[in-house]
Amino acid sequence: MSAPIVHGGGITAAAVAFGGSPEDWLDLSTGINPCPVALPDIPARAWHRLPDRHLIDEARRAARDYYGSGEILPLPVPGTQSVIQLLPHLVEAGRLVGGTDNRIAVTDERVAVTDDRVAVTDNRVAVVSPTYGEYARAFTSAGFGVDAVDDIAVIGAGHRLAVVVNPNNPDGLIWPAETLIALHDRMKAAGGFLVVDEAFGDTDPALSLASRAPQLSNLIIFRSFGKFFGLAGLRLGFVIARSDILARLEDWLGPWAVSGPALSIAASLLRSDVSPIRGRIDERSAGLHAVLTGAGLQISGGTALFTLVADARAGDIYTHLCRHHILVRKFDYAPSWLRFGLAPDPAADRRLGEALQRFER
């Protein structure tokens, strides 16, 4: 059994290790909007009845308008465990390709499909790294070879699928749209597919490929709902892809994969004016940057929803903040990194700043 992947969050475990109750801790370990939007009215039938087709269709229509793309499906936690675990099944045996049969025998685990023809290729996946760990684990568990690459230029014809998180977590690296489109075209020409995870794309919609998706047949986009709206507990997001891919995802997930209340909330909020949300996030991001730079820390990346700090004393800073009941994100693969999420208000900024000022340099 592989070791569990470390994520942000985990206030309960931190409180057990360092004391205090979880409610007293300041959680800066995630990239979630700390100022959740007010919940819209939820019809009683959304709680009482199974999520009927009209609720799904209503959420899809709202998402199409919001993301600017036609083919879209609401999914539970896209970009994380449940949907990522489906990706190997989408890729293997040519199942991403439409047609009348969709059953292709795999004899040597090196099969690719271009149009309706079978060609030989390596059964490998490229993941632009470092990034979310679930992608590599899901494909490795399914028997795929996974190459962690730091530049999309090295992704070649031998890769069956490529994964790019844009903007990336945890460093905030951004790949220009035209660069990703060129990668998509290379993957398509070799019978492969491109997955772009846009979990942090809401704060800068111009980065998204969603509006280009109808012209990019071998593209799959994941969008998060909870991060931007501050409603991570809904465990909701969307996937944008061509209709046959969405149909397979919907079939594998089965009926009622997303709850009625989640669909109702999404339909309402995606149609709302989100400019105040972006303004509040920008304000909170500026407050965090002021605290970090005021403490003499080096900002090395991030997005509007989190900031990455590089410091040789990162481990000691992490422990010091935990002793002050402030949780940030550390990384086993990059011991000099700390990721700081946004604080909910100026008082929390001051709390963080005071704790950092007490750190013995």
C-alpha positions in Angstrom: 0.0 0.0 0.0 1.4 3.4 -1.0 1.9 6.1 1.6 -1.0 8.6 1.9 -0.6 11.8 -0.1 -0.2 14.9 2.1 -2.6 17.7 1.5 -3.5 21.0 3.2 -5.9 20.9 6.0 -5.6 18.6 9.0 -6.3 21.0 11.8 -7.5 18.2 14.0 -4.2 16.3 13.8 -2.3 19.5 14.3 -4.3 20.3 17.4 -3.6 16.9 18.8 0.1 17.3 18.2 0.5 20.9 19.3 -2.5 21.5 21.6 -5.5 23.7 21.6 -8.9 23.0 20.0 -9.3 23.0 16.2 -11.6 26.0 16.5 -8.8 28.1 18.0 -6.3 27.4 15.1 -5.8 29.6 12.1 -5.8 27.4 9.1 -3.6 28.8 6.3 -2.7 25.4 4.9 -5.2 25.3 1.9 -5.8 27.3 -1.2 -9.5 27.9 -0.4 -11.1 31.3 -0.3 -11.3 32.0 3.5 -14.3 34.3 3.0 -17.1 31.9 1.8 -20.0 33.5 -0.1 -23.4 33.6 1.4 -25.4 30.5 0.5 -28.3 31.1 -1.8 -31.8 29.8 -1.0 -32.0 26.1 -1.6 -35.4 24.7 -2.6 -36.8 22.2 -0.1 -37.2 19.6 -2.9 -33.4 19.7 -3.4 -33.0 18.2 0.0 -36.1 16.0 -0.1 -35.8 14.4 -3.5 -33.1 12.7 -5.5 -31.3 15.1 -7.9 -33.4 14.8 -11.0 -32.2 15.5 -14.5 -33.5 19.1 -14.5 -31.2 20.0 -11.6 -28.2 18.6 -13.5 -29.1 20.4 -16.7 -29.6 23.7 -14.8 -26.2 23.5 -13.3 -24.7 22.6 -16.6 -26.3 25.6 -18.3 -25.0 27.9 -15.6 -21.6 26.4 -15.8 -21.5 26.7 -19.6 -22.2 30.5 -19.3 -19.7 30.9 -16.5 -16.8 29.0 -18.1 -17.7 29.9 -21.6 -17.7 26.4 -23.0 -20.4 24.1 -24.4 -19.7 20.5 -23.3 -19.6 20.4 -19.5 -20.6 18.0 -16.7 -20.9 18.6 -12.9 -18.8 16.0 -11.0 -17.9 15.2 -7.5 -14.4 16.6 -6.6 -13.0 16.8 -10.2 -9.2 17.1 -10.1 -9.1 15.0 -7.0 -9.5 11.4 -6.0 -12.8 10.1 -7.4 -12.5 11.6 -10.9 -8.7 11.2 -11.2 -9.1 7.5 -10.5 -11.3 7.3 -13.6 -8.7 8.7 -15.9 -6.7 5.5 -16.4 -9.9 3.8 -17.5 -10.6 6.6 -19.9 -7.2 6.2 -21.5 -6.7 2.5 -21.6 -7.8 0.4 -24.6 -8.7 3.5 -26.6 -11.9 4.2 -24.7 -11.6 7.9 -25.1 -12.3 7.5 -28.8 -15.9 7.4 -30.0 -17.4 5.0 -32.5 -19.8 2.2 -32.8 -17.8 -0.4 -30.9 -15.3 1.2 -28.5 -13.8 -2.2 -27.6 -10.2 -2.6 -28.5 -8.2 -5.6 -27.3 -4.9 -4.7 -25.5 -2.3 -7.4 -25.9 0.9 -5.7 -25.0 -0.2 -2.6 -23.1 1.0 -0.3 -25.9 -2.1 0.8 -27.7 -3.0 4.2 -29.1 -6.0 5.2 -31.2 -6.0 7.9 -33.9 -9.4 8.3 -35.6 -10.5 4.7 -35.9 -7.0 3.2 -36.4 -4.9 1.4 -33.8 -1.2 2.3 -33.5 1.6 1.2 -31.2 2.9 3.6 -28.6 4.3 3.5 -25.1 1.8 3.2 -22.3 3.1 6.2 -20.4 1.7 9.3 -18.9 3.5 12.6 -18.3 2.6 14.8 -15.3 4.2 18.3 -15.2 5.6 18.3 -11.7 5.7 19.0 -8.8 2.0 19.2 -8.5 -1.0 17.3 -7.0 0.1 13.7 -6.1 -3.2 12.0 -7.0 -2.5 12.0 -10.8 0.7 10.0 -10.5 -0.7 7.6 -8.0 -3.9 6.9 -10.0 -2.0 6.1 -13.1 0.8 4.1 -11.4 -1.9 2.0 -9.6 -3.5 1.3 -12.9 -0.2 0.0 -14.4 0.8 3.0 -16.4 4.4 4.4 -16.4 4.4 7.9 -15.1 7.0 10.5 -16.0 7.3 13.5 -13.8 8.5 16.3 -16.1 9.3 19.9 -15.3 8.8 21.2 -18.9 6.0 20.4 -21.3 8.6 20.6 -24.1 9.9 17.1 -23.1 6.4 15.5 -23.4 6.6 13.3 -26.5 4.8 10.9 -28.8 5.4 8.1 -26.4 3.1 9.6 -23.8 -0.5 8.5 -24.0 -1.7 11.4 -21.9 -0.3 14.5 -20.4 -1.4 16.3 -17.2 -0.8 20.0 -16.7 -2.1 22.0 -13.7 -2.6 25.6 -14.7 -2.0 27.7 -12.6 0.1 25.1 -10.9 -0.1 24.1 -7.2 2.0 24.8 -5.2 4.3 27.2 -7.2 1.7 29.0 -9.2 3.5 28.4 -12.5 1.4 29.5 -15.5 1.5 28.0 -18.9 0.3 30.3 -21.7 -2.8 29.2 -23.6 -1.0 29.0 -26.9 1.7 26.7 -25.4 -1.0 24.4 -24.1 -2.8 24.3 -27.4 0.4 23.4 -29.1 0.9 20.6 -26.6 -2.7 19.4 -27.2 -2.1 19.3 -30.9 1.1 17.2 -30.4 -0.8 14.8 -28.2 -3.7 14.5 -30.6 -1.4 13.9 -33.5 0.1 10.9 -31.6 -3.3 9.6 -30.5 -2.9 11.0 -27.0 -4.9 13.4 -24.7 -4.2 16.5 -22.6 -5.7 17.0 -19.2 -5.6 20.6 -17.9 -6.5 21.0 -14.2 -7.7 24.6 -13.7 -8.6 24.3 -10.1 -7.3 27.8 -9.4 -8.4 29.3 -12.7 -11.4 31.4 -11.4 -9.3 34.3 -10.2 -7.9 34.9 -13.7 -10.4 33.6 -16.3 -8.2 34.8 -19.2 -5.8 31.8 -18.5 -8.5 29.2 -19.1 -8.8 27.0 -22.1 -12.5 26.5 -21.5 -13.6 28.8 -24.3 -11.3 27.0 -26.7 -12.4 23.5 -25.7 -14.9 23.1 -28.6 -12.0 23.2 -31.0 -9.7 21.0 -29.0 -11.1 17.5 -29.3 -8.5 15.7 -27.2 -8.6 18.1 -24.2 -10.1 17.4 -20.8 -10.4 20.3 -18.4 -11.1 20.0 -14.6 -12.5 23.0 -12.8 -13.0 23.3 -9.0 -16.0 25.0 -7.6 -15.2 25.1 -3.8 -11.9 26.9 -3.9 -13.0 30.2 -5.4 -16.4 30.3 -3.7 -15.1 29.2 -0.4 -17.4 26.2 -0.3 -15.0 23.2 -0.4 -17.3 21.2 1.7 -19.7 20.8 -1.3 -17.0 18.6 -3.0 -18.2 19.9 -6.4 -16.5 20.8 -9.6 -16.9 20.4 -13.4 -15.2 18.7 -16.2 -15.1 20.1 -19.8 -14.5 17.7 -22.6 -16.1 16.4 -25.8 -19.5 14.8 -25.4 -18.4 11.1 -25.7 -15.9 11.5 -22.9 -18.5 13.2 -20.6 -21.0 10.4 -21.4 -18.5 7.8 -20.2 -17.7 9.7 -17.0 -21.4 10.2 -16.3 -22.0 6.5 -16.9 -19.2 5.4 -14.6 -20.2 7.7 -11.9 -23.7 6.5 -12.0 -26.9 8.4 -11.1 -27.0 11.1 -8.4 -23.2 11.5 -8.2 -23.7 15.1 -7.2 -26.2 16.1 -4.5 -29.3 18.2 -5.3 -28.3 21.0 -2.8 -24.8 21.2 -4.4 -26.3 21.5 -7.9 -28.8 24.1 -6.7 -26.1 26.2 -5.1 -23.8 25.9 -8.1 -26.5 27.0 -10.5 -27.3 30.1 -8.4 -23.7 31.2 -7.7 -22.4 30.6 -11.2 -25.0 33.1 -12.4 -24.2 35.7 -9.8 -21.8 38.7 -10.0 -18.5 37.2 -8.9 -16.5 40.5 -9.2 -16.9 41.2 -5.4 -15.5 37.7 -4.7 -12.4 38.4 -6.8 -12.0 41.8 -5.2 -12.1 40.3 -1.7 -9.6 37.6 -2.7 -7.2 40.2 -4.1 -7.5 42.2 -0.9 -6.7 39.2 1.3 -3.8 38.2 -1.0 -2.3 41.7 -0.7 -2.6 41.5 3.1 -0.8 38.1 3.1 2.0 39.4 0.9 2.5 42.4 3.2 2.8 40.2 6.2 5.2 37.8 4.6 7.5 40.4 3.1 7.3 42.4 6.4 8.7 39.2 8.1 11.6 39.1 5.6 10.3 35.9 3.9 11.0 35.4 0.2 7.9 34.9 -2.0 8.8 32.5 -4.8 5.4 31.8 -6.4 1.7 31.3 -5.9 -1.7 32.4 -7.1 -4.3 34.8 -5.8 -5.4 32.1 -3.3 -2.1 31.1 -1.9 1.6 32.2 -1.7 4.7 30.0 -1.8 7.7 30.9 0.3 11.2 29.5 -0.1 13.3 29.5 3.0 16.1 27.2 4.3 14.4 27.5 7.8 11.0 26.3 6.5 10.8 23.3 8.9 11.6 25.4 11.9 9.1 28.1 10.8 6.4 25.5 10.3 6.9 24.1 13.8 7.1 27.6 15.3 3.8 28.6 13.7 2.2 25.3 14.9 3.2 26.2 18.4 1.2 29.4 17.9 -1.7 27.4 16.5 -1.2 28.5 12.9 -1.1 25.8 10.3 0.6 26.2 6.9 1.5 23.7 4.3 4.9 22.0 4.2 6.3 19.7 1.6 8.3 16.5 2.0 9.7 16.8 -1.5 10.8 20.4 -1.1 11.8 21.0 2.6 12.6 24.7 2.0 9.0 25.4 0.8 6.0 26.6 2.8 2.7 27.5 1.3 0.5 30.1 3.0 -3.2 30.3 2.2 -5.2 33.5 2.7 -6.2 34.7 6.2 -9.9 35.6 6.5 -9.4 39.2 7.8 -6.9 41.8 8.9 -7.0 40.5 12.5 -5.8 37.1 11.3 -3.1 38.9 9.2 -1.9 40.5 12.4 -1.9 37.2 14.2 0.3 35.7 11.6 2.6 38.7 11.5 3.1 38.7 15.2 3.9 35.0 15.3 6.4 35.4 12.5 8.1 38.3 14.2 8.6 36.0 17.3 10.5 33.5 15.2 14.1 33.4 16.3 16.3 33.9 13.3 
